[in-house]
């Protein structure tokens, strides 16, 4: 577990953050200039906070009051940047071994690097280069892994290529991973914990499914990007229609495409703007997914929208409707309504392991 509580003045910008990152992926999300990279640089020892404390497991990395400030080489930190920063004259195998040799066979297997070992960086795709950079960081046997916008320079196909490997890594290692991003779909697919930073302050913090489903988080995420995350299981397939049936505590959802094998866990992000609400059970409509839900919260935005928190079984969903619709329907906390989700509303980027 990584514990961070630091304050730092950077010119006119003041950073003052405190949060805990357990094992798994803790995503630090925020707009450009919100302080995300400043946090990971402080953890890496690349900058010195003015006050505070950074502790991983039982080791104090930084404590201004006690005058403890371990240099970067003693912090056992693996750092992956936007660009892979591989040695161009070295093969993949030599780039990996430059980082170390810790658990090399497992690192190569988890990241799918076996077929790349004899190649040089110039012959790799952007996604492959980032996988090698990640493997090099892991082979140094870090106690913390830092990833600063590692997919920002990749196009959509390369992102789709590397995301499953990052999900496998998340499930395979038992160290805290700080993952800086401004892409909600990446966060939804990978993170176990979410920290939202705005103007140098933590404004939301907690399990990713809980934070993303909060109506008050919509302005922080962006109205087009806000949406809840639920864990489902593959329950069946409708082969004639090319649909997969996913089960969760609130019912079943049909989506186009094939996702894993029967019984596999699938993480699903449902954008709030694609959820339609109805006071009564709708009939005669094309939408395949109609879920009974209970309204848990209503949050009036600065514009014409209202964010509606919903509970479906033991899971949370989020809808965004206009103020006019909320008033006309008489929406209220505790009310039972129906959430309608078009099968085509959830894109491939919203589905992960």
Steps between C-alpha positions, in 0.01 A plus 500: 500500500620847408409798721543851365445830682703785352499875447715675242516849352589498129512863391143627516366144532436341841484121532331364812392137469442206734383151405579130537579270207448128572634218284355521151461801273429836660417741219578868554258681274469868422526769239836617367674709764305352792811357669494134394861474382620706797363230731680210330823700472492557876448126557791422267727743682535726194369798696504595868171596666505786746319293762337164554574131495520212247501141628487169312435187708709576811768704328503877529610652168447860600422676826582868515449522877744212562739615224466176310530528121627186327668563164321354194739205464415381851121519461460190281267678264421394144404794278337473155468824303290605198786407268661160553859634520651171385863470391478491119824299451389223739269208435184464703674234710788736583265791572315278746816374669623858540219543753601184688415131501229472763237237406598541134309199366176611667537861384557385142198269517258749657590774251519269198860590415632156404479551124661845521823421683728500197362817345612861539274794600486639144320184389233517771159664502429773755305257716780242486757761602292598801466133602879468488543817706256361754685167510831679554352690796361180653827309469662747740277345772328828594286542810300770317421531130434850359339545158468857372254515207656184348244479218469870419724477192323194355217497248178311570609163347827501695314586822263209438806279448668582831201539738444124547866461601468779754191329643693173530783685673256660745377155600845337506705733721448582866652848512339845487478639147443873455352559155473860382235562234250750366311230304190374683470185288856395597426566865174305487666197341810483719463672835402340829524833685439848361640831623370812324728802530395855419717810545744310721236353735337157531131558429384137484659175613390137538428174314468575131143371470389716791668821384392476136137442600477810721276768346715774653802367307344575160645855471843366595493225238320691226136453405586292195745274684307439823370148547486217749713184504358160594650152515308238303536136398453348158170313537425394143507577131232559240696365205240585236504865608871529584419610856660421835290480817666648808359442851542725803315558826243725333404267216634418156637713219528406133787646296613442141823305465675215676661556841699215650374158597195402704560597862775755421487828688446806283535859617240722336480878481153638425510868393250712693387684189388169344266402785132591448256503793133402501244521780326184373623180337529588131356278227530496125848657487816384324731520803594154632607597850233616745603490866292578810694752709460726804603867499764563766602859425420800280768758423416820312784602268606850405331457162165349402588147615421296810717204604293215643657237724340158466519169681452177305520205736822557693657704222493870418412661167490859388267685262502855371172663400389856436359708783175523305472119483580459870231753591242360258554146630501612862824315571579462870742308720357160593281480192498176300541551124636312198840556339508439125838428340539449127717197417705715261557778754793320665805506273796258490708753695251467788542122540798339671617221723 
